[in-house]
């Protein structure tokens, strides 16, 4: 009898809940970061490269130092440096941010694959999780409610940025720059610096999201670790209507879609397993099709290239 079947019909929902929390965490961090970037009127399609580079650098530093937290810090810094490069290049005249983003994606993945060859086999220490299921005697419940710190950090970030965008001068400047560059310049706001700072912050969170992949779930480094999650995060931000709190809900939906296959496999349902694993990608395609009409881009910053 499988572990999930020991608690009857609750086995599959618990497995989906546990999988949703684990799978959604990198989506959450990357999408919140990209939400801040796009609020400044700039899109970063290089998130996939940043995510992979964050995963590799975080794993390498955690292995070499013995501290997973140093790995998270290194991943965030690498993501921020790549994002700053993106921001600086996009500040040049007649440069397309989408083309630069694709180039950054190739650069980040290439660097990660080159420097990460020697870290595929070694085992790095994983980030700890907080056991919220100690009240239950069922190991399935305990496992489902074992929440990693980065998941909680993602929710805290979403709440903070929701508040900051509405109630701080920084939030006002960011929204103004993203909605109307001419209005921001008339008010004396440093447009380029704000956009570079927003892009850097987005890269920082994306790099931390990458460290989650290598240090928590699945918890190892290999060259096929991301599977396009950085690119899916861009669609997720559109789905969330450029609102940080909605990014959390959207990430949970995407994470739940990705958790269906493993949850069914845990109770012995193996037919169509790969089809269920494709659910997040199908959902991404549906989101992009639904939002392809310009009038559906409600809430999009006016300076964003998607709206032009």
C-alpha positions in Angstrom: 0.0 0.0 0.0 1.4 3.4 -1.0 1.9 6.1 1.6 -0.8 8.3 0.2 -3.4 5.6 0.3 -2.9 5.0 4.1 -5.2 8.0 4.8 -7.8 7.1 2.3 -9.3 9.7 0.0 -7.3 12.5 1.6 -4.1 11.1 0.1 -4.4 12.8 -3.3 -5.4 16.3 -2.0 -2.6 16.2 0.5 -0.1 15.2 -2.1 -1.4 18.0 -4.4 -1.2 20.5 -1.5 2.4 19.5 -0.7 3.3 19.6 -4.4 1.6 23.0 -4.8 3.6 24.6 -2.1 6.9 23.1 -3.3 6.4 23.7 -7.0 4.9 27.2 -6.6 7.8 28.8 -4.6 10.2 29.6 -7.5 7.2 30.7 -9.6 6.2 33.0 -6.7 9.6 34.6 -6.2 10.4 35.0 -9.9 6.9 36.4 -10.7 7.0 39.0 -7.9 10.4 40.1 -9.1 9.2 40.4 -12.7 6.1 42.2 -11.5 8.3 44.9 -10.0 10.4 45.0 -13.1 7.4 45.4 -15.4 5.9 48.0 -13.1 8.8 50.2 -14.2 7.8 49.8 -17.9 10.5 47.2 -18.7 10.1 43.5 -19.4 12.9 41.0 -18.7 12.7 37.8 -20.8 16.1 36.7 -19.5 14.5 35.3 -16.3 15.2 31.8 -17.5 18.9 32.5 -17.7 18.8 34.2 -14.3 16.9 31.4 -12.7 19.4 28.7 -14.0 22.4 30.8 -13.0 20.9 31.3 -9.6 20.4 27.6 -9.2 23.9 26.8 -10.2 25.7 29.5 -8.2 23.5 28.9 -5.1 24.3 25.2 -5.2 28.0 25.7 -5.9 28.4 28.2 -3.0 26.4 26.0 -0.6 28.6 23.0 -1.5 31.8 24.9 -1.2 30.9 26.8 2.0 28.7 24.2 3.7 26.0 26.9 4.2 22.8 26.9 2.2 22.1 30.4 3.3 25.3 31.6 1.7 24.2 29.8 -1.4 20.9 31.8 -1.4 22.8 35.0 -1.0 25.2 34.1 -3.9 22.2 33.2 -6.1 20.5 36.5 -5.4 23.6 38.5 -6.1 24.3 36.6 -9.4 20.7 37.2 -10.4 21.0 40.9 -9.6 24.2 41.3 -11.5 22.7 39.7 -14.6 19.6 41.9 -14.2 21.7 45.0 -13.9 23.4 44.1 -17.1 20.0 43.8 -18.7 19.0 47.2 -17.3 22.1 48.9 -18.5 21.9 47.5 -22.0 18.2 48.4 -22.3 19.0 52.0 -21.3 20.9 52.4 -24.6 19.1 54.1 -27.4 17.3 52.0 -30.1 17.8 48.8 -28.0 14.9 46.4 -27.7 14.3 45.0 -24.2 12.8 41.8 -25.5 15.9 41.0 -27.7 18.2 41.9 -24.8 16.2 39.6 -22.6 16.5 36.6 -25.0 20.3 37.3 -25.2 20.5 37.4 -21.4 18.6 34.1 -21.2 21.2 32.4 -23.5 24.1 34.1 -21.6 22.8 33.0 -18.2 22.1 29.4 -19.1 25.4 29.1 -21.0 27.4 30.4 -18.0 25.6 28.1 -15.7 26.2 25.1 -17.8 29.9 25.9 -18.3 30.7 26.7 -14.6 28.3 24.1 -13.2 29.8 21.0 -14.8 31.8 20.1 -11.8 28.9 20.5 -9.4 26.5 18.0 -10.9 27.7 15.0 -8.8 28.6 16.6 -5.4 25.8 17.0 -2.7 25.2 20.4 -1.2 23.4 21.0 2.1 19.7 21.8 1.6 17.7 24.7 3.1 15.7 23.8 6.2 12.0 23.7 6.3 9.6 24.6 9.1 7.4 21.6 10.3 3.9 23.0 10.7 2.4 19.5 10.8 3.7 18.3 14.1 0.2 18.3 15.5 -0.7 15.3 13.3 0.3 11.7 13.7 0.1 11.0 10.0 3.5 11.3 8.2 1.6 12.4 5.0 0.2 15.4 6.8 3.5 16.2 8.4 5.2 16.1 5.0 2.5 18.2 3.3 2.9 20.9 6.0 6.6 21.0 6.0 7.0 24.6 4.6 10.3 26.0 3.4 11.4 29.4 4.6 11.6 30.7 1.0 7.9 30.0 0.5 7.1 32.2 3.5 9.6 34.8 2.3 7.8 35.0 -1.0 4.5 35.7 0.7 6.1 38.3 2.9 7.6 40.0 -0.2 4.2 40.0 -2.0 2.5 41.7 1.0 5.4 44.2 1.4 5.4 45.2 -2.3 1.6 45.4 -2.4 1.9 47.9 0.5 5.0 49.7 -0.9 3.5 50.3 -4.3 0.5 52.0 -2.8 1.9 53.9 0.2 5.5 54.9 -0.4 7.2 57.6 -2.6 9.2 54.8 -4.1 6.0 53.0 -5.2 4.7 56.3 -6.7 7.9 56.9 -8.7 7.9 53.3 -9.9 4.3 53.4 -11.1 4.7 56.8 -12.7 7.8 55.7 -14.6 6.0 52.6 -15.8 2.8 54.4 -16.8 4.3 57.5 -18.5 7.9 58.2 -19.0 7.2 61.8 -20.1 5.2 62.5 -16.9 7.9 61.0 -14.8 10.6 63.2 -16.4 8.3 66.2 -15.9 8.2 65.4 -12.2 11.9 65.1 -12.1 12.1 61.4 -11.5 15.3 59.6 -12.6 13.7 57.3 -15.1 16.7 55.2 -16.0 17.9 54.7 -12.5 14.5 53.7 -11.3 14.2 51.1 -14.1 17.6 49.7 -13.5 16.9 49.4 -9.8 13.6 47.7 -10.4 15.2 45.3 -12.9 18.0 44.6 -10.4 15.4 43.8 -7.7 13.6 41.5 -10.0 16.8 39.7 -10.8 17.6 39.4 -7.1 14.3 37.6 -6.5 14.7 35.5 -9.6 18.1 34.3 -8.5 16.8 33.4 -5.1 14.0 31.5 -6.8 16.7 29.6 -8.7 18.5 28.7 -5.5 15.2 27.1 -4.3 15.3 24.7 -7.2 18.8 23.4 -6.4 18.7 23.7 -2.6 15.2 22.6 -1.8 13.1 21.1 -4.6 14.1 19.0 -6.4 17.3 19.8 -4.4 20.1 19.1 -6.8 21.9 20.8 -9.7 21.6 19.6 -13.2 21.3 21.3 -16.6 17.6 20.6 -17.0 16.6 21.9 -13.7 14.4 24.9 -14.6 12.3 23.5 -17.5 11.2 27.0 -18.7 9.9 28.3 -15.3 11.5 31.7 -15.9 9.6 32.2 -19.1 6.4 30.9 -17.6 6.7 33.5 -14.9 6.3 36.2 -17.5 3.0 34.8 -18.4 2.1 34.4 -14.8 2.6 38.2 -14.2 0.2 38.9 -17.0 -2.2 36.5 -15.5 -1.9 38.2 -12.2 -2.6 41.6 -13.8 0.7 43.1 -12.5 -0.3 42.8 -8.8 2.1 41.2 -6.3 -0.6 39.5 -4.2 -2.2 38.1 -7.3 1.2 36.7 -8.2 1.1 34.5 -5.1 -2.3 33.1 -6.1 -1.2 32.7 -9.8 1.9 30.9 -8.6 -0.2 28.5 -6.5 -2.4 27.8 -9.5 0.6 27.0 -11.7 2.2 25.0 -8.9 -1.0 23.0 -8.4 -1.1 22.2 -12.1 2.5 21.0 -11.9 1.7 18.9 -8.8 -1.2 16.9 -10.3 1.0 14.4 -12.1 3.3 13.4 -9.1 0.2 13.3 -6.8 -1.6 10.8 -9.0 1.6 8.8 -9.4 1.8 8.6 -5.6 -1.4 6.6 -5.5 -0.6 4.4 -8.5 -2.1 6.3 -11.3 0.6 6.1 -14.0 -1.4 6.3 -17.3 -1.1 9.8 -18.8 1.6 10.8 -16.3 3.5 12.9 -18.8 0.3 14.5 -20.0 -0.4 15.7 -16.5 3.2 17.0 -16.2 2.5 19.2 -19.3 -0.3 21.0 -17.4 1.7 24.1 -16.4 2.9 24.5 -20.0 -0.6 24.2 -21.4 -1.8 26.7 -18.8 0.9 29.1 -19.9 -0.3 28.8 -23.5 -3.9 29.4 -22.5 -2.9 32.5 -20.5 -1.0 33.9 -23.4 -3.8 33.2 -25.9 -6.5 34.8 -23.6 -4.3 37.8 -23.0 -3.3 38.3 -26.6 -6.1 40.8 -27.1 -4.9 44.3 -26.2 -8.1 45.1 -24.3 -7.5 42.2 -21.9 -4.2 43.7 -20.6 -6.0 45.6 -17.8 -3.5 46.9 -15.3 -0.5 46.8 -17.6 2.0 49.7 -17.2 1.6 52.1 -20.1 5.3 52.0 -21.1 5.5 48.2 -21.2 6.3 47.0 -24.7 3.4 44.4 -24.5 0.9 47.2 -24.6 2.3 48.9 -27.7 
